[in-house]
Amino acid sequence: MIDRSVFRDDPVSVAPRLLGATLTHVTDAGTVSIRLSEVEAYRGLGRDPGSHAHRGPTPRTATMFAAPGHLYAYFTYGMHVCLNVVAHSSGEAGAVLLRGGTVVAGLELARERRPTASTDRDLARGPARLGLALGVPLEADGADLLSSPFSLTLPTETVAFESGPRTGVSGAGGGGDFPWRFWIPGDTGVSPYKRHPRALG
């Protein structure tokens, strides 16, 4: 079992520790596990212009201010659910977006959930795809990722990684001053980098 204290830290520090971790979701339809290869860190109130929590808690972002190790799920573009691990020091807010990974268990079920994927490599390569492959609904926001129907295991060895600007974030938060996207170089689960046209810096 993971000690929850792992997530009671700055999300920028927590994010690379999640590379190589395996997230599992159990449903009535079956179980899917994904090994994480790409993540992005988001800090909290007044500390990160690219973060949902930058201006304080709202009904949508309340989970970012809640207990570390829980799931922050949000709806984007009116159709996709993106998944985050809540991570922050006491009294703050923050989360780590799960941007990409590789299905390591439940491949057939993941294929059923992602019928438009051209290859198995694309099943969870991107945050919306990852959420679909795992079968996690928006209603799971606030769930404990260390308890059923979820489980999260960290790698036993340090994983080499690279970092750079976050994908698709507008304004200053998407610029070079926030190199808080972390990925395993050469891993097939890493999504293509896309700079937001209005990113600054």
C-alpha positions as CSV (number, residue, x, y, z in Angstrom):
1,M,0.0,0.0,0.0
2,I,1.1,3.5,-0.8
3,D,1.6,5.8,2.2
4,R,-0.7,8.8,1.5
5,S,2.1,11.1,2.7
6,V,3.7,10.6,-0.8
7,F,1.0,13.0,-2.1
8,R,1.3,15.6,0.7
9,D,3.9,17.6,-1.2
10,D,4.3,20.2,-3.9
11,P,2.6,18.7,-7.0
12,V,5.7,19.6,-9.0
13,S,7.6,17.2,-6.8
14,V,4.9,14.6,-6.8
15,A,4.4,14.5,-10.6
16,P,7.6,12.8,-11.7
17,R,7.2,10.2,-8.9
18,L,4.0,9.1,-10.7
19,L,5.9,8.2,-13.9
20,G,6.0,4.4,-14.2
21,A,3.1,4.1,-11.7
22,T,0.2,1.8,-12.5
23,L,-3.4,3.0,-12.0
24,T,-6.1,0.3,-11.9
25,H,-9.9,0.8,-12.1
26,V,-12.3,-2.1,-11.4
27,T,-15.8,-1.9,-12.8
28,D,-18.7,-4.4,-13.4
29,A,-17.4,-4.7,-17.0
30,G,-13.9,-5.7,-15.9
31,T,-10.6,-4.2,-14.8
32,V,-8.2,-2.0,-16.7
33,S,-4.7,-1.0,-15.6
34,I,-2.6,1.7,-17.2
35,R,1.1,2.4,-16.6
36,L,1.6,6.2,-16.6
37,S,4.2,7.7,-18.9
38,E,3.2,11.4,-19.0
39,V,1.9,13.8,-16.3
40,E,1.5,17.5,-15.7
41,A,1.7,19.4,-12.3
42,Y,-0.7,22.2,-11.3
43,R,-0.2,24.2,-8.2
44,G,-2.9,26.1,-6.3
45,L,-4.3,29.5,-5.2
46,G,-2.3,32.4,-6.6
47,R,0.7,30.2,-7.5
48,D,-0.1,28.9,-11.0
49,P,-2.0,30.9,-13.7
50,G,-2.6,27.6,-15.6
51,S,-4.3,25.9,-12.7
52,H,-8.0,25.5,-12.1
53,A,-7.3,26.3,-8.5
54,H,-5.5,29.6,-9.2
55,R,-8.4,31.8,-8.2
56,G,-9.6,29.7,-5.3
57,P,-12.1,26.9,-4.7
58,T,-15.3,26.5,-6.8
59,P,-17.8,23.7,-6.9
60,R,-15.8,22.3,-9.9
61,T,-12.4,22.6,-8.2
62,A,-13.2,21.8,-4.6
63,T,-11.4,18.4,-4.8
64,M,-8.1,20.1,-5.6
65,F,-8.3,21.6,-2.1
66,A,-9.3,18.3,-0.5
67,A,-7.2,15.4,0.8
68,P,-4.2,14.3,-1.3
69,G,-4.3,11.0,-3.0
70,H,-7.9,11.5,-4.1
71,L,-9.2,11.8,-7.7
72,Y,-9.9,15.2,-9.2
73,A,-12.0,14.5,-12.3
74,Y,-13.3,17.3,-14.6
75,F,-15.2,17.6,-17.8
76,T,-13.5,19.3,-20.8
77,Y,-14.7,20.3,-24.3
78,G,-18.2,19.2,-23.3
79,M,-17.4,15.5,-23.8
80,H,-14.2,14.2,-22.1
81,V,-13.3,13.4,-18.5
82,C,-9.7,14.1,-17.5
83,L,-8.2,12.5,-14.4
84,N,-5.9,14.0,-11.8
85,V,-4.2,12.9,-8.6
86,V,-4.7,15.5,-5.8
87,A,-1.3,16.5,-4.4
88,H,-0.4,19.4,-2.2
89,S,1.1,20.4,1.1
90,S,-1.2,20.9,4.0
91,G,-3.6,23.9,3.6
92,E,-2.9,24.4,-0.1
93,A,-4.3,23.0,-3.3
94,G,-2.9,21.2,-6.4
95,A,-3.1,18.2,-8.6
96,V,-1.2,16.1,-11.2
97,L,-3.0,15.6,-14.5
98,L,-2.6,12.1,-15.9
99,R,-1.7,12.9,-19.5
100,G,-0.8,9.5,-21.0
101,G,0.1,5.9,-20.5
102,T,0.0,2.3,-21.8
103,V,-2.7,-0.3,-21.0
104,V,-1.0,-3.1,-19.2
105,A,-4.1,-5.1,-18.1
106,G,-7.6,-5.3,-19.5
107,L,-6.5,-4.7,-23.1
108,E,-9.7,-6.1,-24.7
109,L,-12.0,-3.9,-22.5
110,A,-9.9,-0.8,-23.2
111,R,-10.3,-1.5,-26.9
112,E,-14.1,-1.8,-26.5
113,R,-14.1,1.6,-24.7
114,R,-11.8,3.2,-27.3
115,P,-13.1,1.7,-30.7
116,T,-11.7,4.7,-32.6
117,A,-8.1,4.0,-31.5
118,S,-6.1,3.1,-34.6
119,T,-3.5,1.1,-32.5
120,D,-3.1,-0.1,-29.0
121,R,-0.5,2.6,-28.5
122,D,-3.3,5.2,-28.9
123,L,-5.7,3.7,-26.3
124,A,-4.5,5.9,-23.4
125,R,-2.1,8.4,-25.2
126,G,-3.7,11.6,-24.1
127,P,-5.7,12.6,-21.0
128,A,-9.2,12.1,-22.4
129,R,-8.2,8.8,-24.0
130,L,-6.7,7.6,-20.7
131,G,-10.0,8.4,-18.8
132,L,-12.1,6.6,-21.4
133,A,-9.8,3.5,-21.4
134,L,-10.1,3.2,-17.6
135,G,-13.8,3.7,-17.7
136,V,-13.8,6.5,-15.1
137,P,-17.0,8.7,-15.0
138,L,-17.1,12.3,-13.9
139,E,-19.1,11.2,-10.9
140,A,-15.9,9.5,-9.5
141,D,-14.5,13.0,-8.7
142,G,-13.3,12.9,-5.1
143,A,-12.9,9.1,-5.0
144,D,-9.9,7.8,-3.0
145,L,-7.4,6.4,-5.5
146,L,-5.9,4.2,-2.7
147,S,-9.2,2.4,-2.1
148,S,-11.5,0.2,-4.2
149,P,-12.5,0.4,-7.0
150,F,-9.1,2.1,-7.6
151,S,-5.6,1.1,-6.8
152,L,-2.3,2.9,-7.5
153,T,1.1,1.4,-7.3
154,L,4.4,3.3,-7.6
155,P,7.5,2.0,-9.4
156,T,10.1,0.2,-7.3
157,E,12.9,2.1,-9.0
158,T,13.5,5.7,-10.0
159,V,12.3,6.4,-13.6
160,A,14.4,8.6,-15.9
161,F,12.3,11.5,-17.2
162,E,12.3,14.8,-19.1
163,S,10.3,18.0,-18.5
164,G,9.0,20.9,-20.5
165,P,6.1,23.3,-20.9
166,R,2.6,22.0,-20.3
167,T,0.4,21.0,-23.3
168,G,-2.5,23.2,-24.5
169,V,-2.3,25.7,-21.6
170,S,-3.0,29.4,-22.6
171,G,-1.4,32.5,-21.1
172,A,1.6,32.5,-18.9
173,G,0.9,29.1,-17.5
174,G,1.6,27.5,-20.8
175,G,5.0,29.1,-21.2
176,G,8.6,28.2,-20.4
177,D,8.4,29.5,-16.9
178,F,6.2,26.5,-16.0
179,P,8.0,23.4,-17.3
180,W,5.8,21.1,-15.3
181,R,5.0,18.5,-17.9
182,F,7.0,15.3,-17.2
183,W,7.4,12.3,-19.4
184,I,9.4,9.1,-19.9
185,P,11.5,9.7,-23.0
186,G,10.8,7.2,-25.8
187,D,7.8,5.7,-24.1
188,T,5.0,4.9,-26.6
189,G,2.3,6.2,-24.1
190,V,3.6,9.8,-24.4
191,S,1.2,12.1,-26.3
192,P,2.4,14.7,-28.9
193,Y,3.3,18.1,-27.4
194,K,0.9,20.8,-28.5
195,R,1.6,24.4,-27.5
196,H,-1.4,26.6,-27.0
197,P,-1.5,29.4,-29.6
198,R,-2.0,31.9,-26.7
199,A,0.7,30.5,-24.4
200,L,3.0,33.2,-23.2
201,G,6.7,33.0,-22.5
